[in-house]
Amino acid sequence: MSKEKLICCPINVIDGSLITKEKRHEIFGKVAGGSCSCNPEKYQRKIIIDGTGIDCPKTHTRINFRTNTY
């Protein structure tokens, strides 16, 4: 018997289609490089951890949705 874990989308997640430049500045401030430029990435990893309960370590792997490759 496999153990399936329930996952959920945290309630404070904003749909990507709604993230405009203005909304991004509202959430993360105006980022022009430097140490603050990692804040959106840290936020995304935190949301994944909150929703799945699984650690989401930093990686250099990126997924290309058009070609379905990494």
C-alpha positions in Angstrom: 0.0 0.0 0.0 1.5 3.4 -1.0 1.4 6.3 1.4 0.0 9.3 -0.4 0.3 12.6 1.2 -2.3 15.3 0.7 -1.0 18.6 -0.7 -2.7 21.9 -0.9 -2.3 25.3 -2.4 -1.7 27.8 0.5 -4.4 30.4 0.6 -2.0 33.4 0.1 -0.8 32.2 -3.3 -1.4 34.7 -6.1 -2.0 33.2 -9.6 1.0 33.8 -11.9 -1.3 35.4 -14.5 -2.1 38.2 -12.0 1.5 39.0 -11.2 2.1 42.3 -12.9 5.2 44.5 -12.6 3.3 46.7 -10.1 2.0 43.7 -8.1 5.6 42.3 -7.9 6.9 45.6 -6.6 4.0 45.7 -4.1 4.9 42.2 -2.8 8.7 42.3 -2.9 9.6 45.9 -3.3 11.6 47.3 -6.2 14.4 44.9 -6.8 17.3 46.0 -9.0 19.8 43.2 -8.2 21.7 42.6 -5.0 20.7 40.4 -2.2 17.0 41.3 -2.4 16.7 39.9 -5.9 16.4 36.4 -4.3 13.3 37.3 -2.4 10.8 36.1 -5.1 12.6 32.8 -5.4 12.7 32.3 -1.6 9.0 33.1 -1.6 8.2 30.5 -4.3 10.2 27.8 -2.5 8.5 28.6 0.8 5.1 28.3 -0.8 6.1 24.9 -2.3 7.2 23.7 1.2 4.0 25.0 2.8 1.8 23.3 0.3 3.6 20.0 0.1 5.4 19.6 3.4 8.4 18.6 1.4 11.7 20.4 1.4 12.5 22.4 -1.7 16.2 23.0 -1.8 17.8 25.5 -4.1 18.9 24.1 -7.5 20.3 25.2 -10.8 17.8 23.0 -12.6 15.1 24.8 -14.6 12.1 23.4 -16.4 11.2 24.6 -19.9 7.4 24.3 -20.2 7.4 24.8 -24.0 9.8 21.9 -24.6 9.0 19.9 -21.4 12.7 19.5 -20.7 15.1 20.6 -18.0 
